[in-house]
Amino acid sequence: MRIHIATDHAGMGLSAFLVSELTALGHELIDHGPKVYDALDDYPGFCIAAAQAVVKDQQAGVQALGIVLGGSGNGEQIAANKVAGIRAALIWNDSTAKLAREHNDANVAAVGARQHSNAEVLELIKAFIAEPFSNDERHVRRIGKIASFEATGEVIY
């Protein structure tokens, strides 16, 4: 699996840990930065670049997911979700990691680096990656309504 990862200064140590651990598990990691620690950096550019790369890969038929990290993961999730075709989910336990994939076909995991240990995050990400989308009709329908809104701006109830 190709995995695009991005962070801000708060998640740099966790990002390096995940790149190492996930690469050792056979995944291809692409790091969208930052490359140098800057306590005043701005996460949106890094997270948006990773999200755009996920969409580009998926449109090309490449199996790809994304990970965005920050102190809480909230802002990073918001930034990633501004990219059309991204369904970024804030994950904080095993259930949210699995349900994000199973029910929402989430393609980006957002995690708060200040909320969990490195080992905990690795387990969350492994659960996220391993869980397949259910393809249940109700979930397909709901995701379709979100995609339709992204494309047209029209709300479908």
N, C-alpha and C positions, 0 to 999 in steps of 0.2 A: 504494500500500500504506500502510495506517495502521501506524505503529510507535510503540509505547509504550516510553519510555526512563526508566531510573532509575539512580541511582548513590549513592555516598557521597562524602565529601570527596575521596578519592583520585582519583576519576574525573570531578570536575566540569569540568575543562578539556577532557578528552576528550569528555564528554557534550555540551558546548557546540559543539565542533568537529563532532561527528556530527550534531547537530541542524541545523547550518548546511549541511553537505555533503549530507546525505540529503534535506533540504528542496529544495536546488538540483537534485537529481536527480528531483524530482517526488513524493517521498513526503510523507505527512502525519505530522509528528512531534508526539507528545504527551509533554511532559516531566513526570514525576511527582516530580521533585525530587532533591535539595534545591534550594532557591532561593538560599540564603545559605551561604557556606562556614562550616563548623564542624568543626574537627579532631576533635571528640569526638562527632560525630553517629553515629547507629545506622542502618545500611543496611536492616535487615529491613522496616521500615514502607514505605520508598520502593519496594523491590523487590516486596514483596507487592502493593502498590497497582498497580504496573505490570502484574504478572502477572494480577491480578483483572480489569483492564481488557482484557487480551488475551482472556481467556476470555469475558468479557461480549460483546466485539465478535464473536468467532468464533461464539458461540451465536446472535448476531443476524444472522449471514450476512455480516459485514463481514470483508474480508481484512485480517488484522492479525497482527503479530508483535511481539515484545518484545526489548529489549536491557537487560541489567543489567550495571553496571560497578562495579568496586571495585579495590583494590590488586592482588589476585590473581584476583578473579572467583569464587573458591570459595564464600565465605559467601553472596554474592549469588545464586549458582546454587542453593545449598541453600534459601535463603529462598523464591525463586521456585517451587521444586519442591514446596513445602508447599501450594501452591494446586492444588486438584483440577482436572485438565484441562491442567495445564502440564507440558511436557516441556522443561525448560531444559538446555542443553548448554554445557559449558565449551569454548570454541573457542580454539585457539592456533595453528593453521596452516590452510592452504587445505583440506587433507584433512578435518580435524575439522569445519570449517565446512560443507563440502558433505555429508559423511556424516551429520551431525546431522539435516539436512533429508531427505536421500535415504532413509536407513534408519530413522530414528527419528521423522520428522515433527516434529522439535523446533519449538516455537513461540516459544521465548525463547533468545537467544544471551547467554551470560555471558562477559565478557572482563576480563582483568586489565589495568588501565590502566598499572600499573607494569611490565608485562611486554613492552609493544610501543610503537612510535611511533604517533602519530596516523594517519599514512599507512598503516601496516601494519593497524591496526584497521579503517580504512575499507575496505580491500580484503577483509579477513575478513568484514565485515558485508555487503558487496556480494555476496560469494560465497554467504553464508548466505541472503540474500534471494532470490537468483536461482535457487538449486537447488530443483527441485520434489521432492516426495515421490514415491518410485518406485511406490507402490501394489502392490508385490510382495506376494503372499499371505503369505509368511513374516513380513514386517515388519508387515503389517496384523494378523496373528494375535498377534504379540508385543506390539504396542501395545494390542491389545484385552485381553490378560491384565493389563497394567498398569492399564488403566482399570477392569477388573473388580475388581482388588484395591483400588483407590481407593474404589470404591463399596461393596464388601462386606466387605473385610478378609480374604477367602478367597484363599489362594495356589493358583494353577492351574499345574501343571507341564506 
